[in-house]
Amino acid sequence: MAVVHIPGDAHIAPPTTSGISWLEYSDAKKKKVVDDALFILRRNVKGVRPCNSCFSRLPNGRSFDDILDDPSVFISFDPSNNGSLFGATLGNDITITNFSIRIGRWTVAATLVHEFAHVNGAPGATHQAEGTLLCCGFSGLHDPTIIGAVERPSNTRIA
C-alpha cells in the first residue's frame, strides 16, 4: 500500500525543488485527512474495473490497484497554500499541498488519483492524469482545464 511519510519511517524524500517540499506528516490532523483519503480509495476505487483499465492504458501499464498497493509509493506533505497547486510527483514520491488538505479528504483522494497517474507515467504536458478522475469515480472533481502538470527541470510534476 502507498505509504504516508511520517517521522521515523526512514524514507529519504526528495529535497525541496522549485519551491515544492516533500516533508513528513508530523501534524496528526493533516495526516488523518490523507489517511481518510486513502480509505476512500481503498473502499470506493480499488477493484473498480474502469479505473484499473484506464490506468493500465497509461505509459507504464500498471493498474490503479497496482499503484495503490505499491509500498514504494510515498506520500509527503507540502505546506503550500497556493490555490493553483494541489500536489506534485517525482518518481514514486508524491506530495500533497496544505491547500488540498484544507479542502478535505475527497479533494486529497482525487489529487492522489491524479498523482498516481503520474507515477504510472502520465506525462505532465497532457490531460491524461486529470482524465483518470473520470474513470475512477471522481467526475465531480475533474477539471477539464488541467493539463496535468508543469514539468520542472528536475522532472517534478506539479498538478
C-alpha positions in Angstrom: 0.0 0.0 0.0 1.2 3.6 -0.7 2.8 4.9 2.5 2.3 8.2 4.2 5.7 9.7 5.1 5.9 10.2 8.8 8.8 11.0 11.2 11.0 8.0 11.9 9.9 6.0 8.8 13.5 6.1 7.3 12.2 7.3 3.9 14.6 9.7 2.2 12.2 12.1 0.4 13.4 14.4 -2.4 14.8 17.7 -1.4 12.8 20.9 -1.8 12.8 21.6 -5.5 11.3 24.6 -7.3 9.5 25.5 -4.1 7.9 22.1 -3.8 8.5 20.4 -0.4 8.4 16.7 0.5 8.0 16.8 4.2 6.9 14.3 6.8 3.4 14.4 8.2 4.1 15.5 11.8 0.7 17.0 12.3 -1.8 14.3 13.2 -4.8 16.2 11.9 -3.2 16.7 8.5 -2.1 13.1 8.3 -5.7 12.0 9.2 -7.0 13.8 6.1 -4.6 11.8 4.0 -5.4 8.6 5.8 -9.1 9.3 5.2 -8.4 9.9 1.5 -6.6 6.6 1.3 -9.5 4.9 3.0 -11.8 6.4 0.3 -9.5 5.0 -2.4 -9.4 1.5 -0.8 -13.2 1.4 -0.3 -14.5 3.1 -3.4 -11.9 2.9 -6.1 -9.8 -0.2 -5.5 -11.0 -3.1 -7.7 -13.1 -0.8 -10.0 -12.6 -2.3 -13.4 -13.0 1.0 -15.4 -10.4 2.7 -13.2 -7.9 -0.2 -13.4 -8.4 -0.4 -17.2 -7.9 3.4 -17.6 -4.7 3.2 -15.5 -3.5 0.1 -17.5 -3.5 2.3 -20.7 -1.1 4.8 -19.2 2.6 4.6 -20.3 3.8 2.3 -17.5 0.9 -0.1 -17.9 0.1 -0.6 -14.2 -3.4 -0.8 -12.8 -4.7 1.7 -10.2 -4.7 -1.2 -7.7 -1.0 -1.8 -8.5 -0.1 1.8 -7.7 -2.3 2.0 -4.6 -0.8 -1.3 -3.3 2.8 -0.3 -4.0 4.7 0.2 -0.7 7.4 2.1 -2.6 5.0 5.0 -3.3 5.4 7.6 -0.6 3.0 10.5 0.2 4.7 13.5 1.6 3.5 17.0 2.8 3.9 20.3 1.1 3.0 23.3 3.2 1.9 25.4 0.2 -1.4 27.2 0.4 -1.3 28.2 -3.3 -4.8 27.7 -4.7 -3.4 26.5 -8.0 -1.2 23.7 -6.6 -2.8 20.5 -5.2 0.1 18.1 -5.4 3.3 17.0 -7.2 5.1 13.8 -8.2 8.7 12.9 -8.6 9.2 9.2 -9.4 7.4 7.3 -6.7 7.2 10.3 -4.4 4.0 12.3 -4.2 3.5 15.4 -2.1 0.1 16.8 -1.2 -0.2 20.5 -0.5 -1.7 22.0 2.6 -4.2 23.7 0.3 -5.6 20.3 -0.8 -5.6 19.1 2.8 -7.6 22.2 3.9 -10.2 21.4 1.3 -10.6 17.9 2.6 -10.3 14.2 2.1 -12.3 14.0 -1.2 -10.0 16.5 -2.8 -7.0 14.7 -1.4 -8.4 11.4 -2.8 -8.9 12.9 -6.2 -5.4 14.5 -6.1 -3.9 11.1 -5.2 -5.6 9.5 -8.2 -4.2 12.3 -10.4 -0.7 11.9 -8.9 -0.9 8.1 -9.1 -1.4 8.5 -12.8 1.9 10.5 -13.0 3.6 7.7 -11.0 2.3 5.4 -13.8 3.9 7.5 -16.5 1.2 10.0 -17.4 3.0 13.0 -19.0 2.7 16.4 -17.5 2.0 18.1 -20.8 -1.3 16.3 -21.4 -4.7 15.9 -19.7 -4.1 12.2 -19.2 -3.5 12.3 -15.4 -6.5 14.5 -14.7 -8.6 12.4 -17.2 -8.2 9.4 -14.9 -10.6 11.1 -12.4 -13.4 10.4 -14.9 -12.9 6.6 -15.0 -12.1 6.4 -11.3 -15.4 7.8 -9.8 -14.3 11.5 -9.3 -16.1 13.2 -12.2 -17.4 15.8 -9.9 -13.8 16.8 -9.0 -12.4 16.6 -12.6 -11.2 19.9 -14.0 -11.2 19.9 -17.8 -8.8 22.9 -17.8 -6.0 21.0 -16.0 -3.3 19.9 -18.5 -1.7 17.8 -15.8 1.4 19.5 -14.7 4.1 21.9 -15.1 7.3 19.9 -15.7 10.3 21.4 -13.9 13.9 20.8 -15.0 14.1 18.3 -12.1 11.2 16.3 -13.7 8.9 17.2 -10.8 5.3 17.2 -12.0 3.1 19.8 -10.4 -0.7 19.4 -10.6 
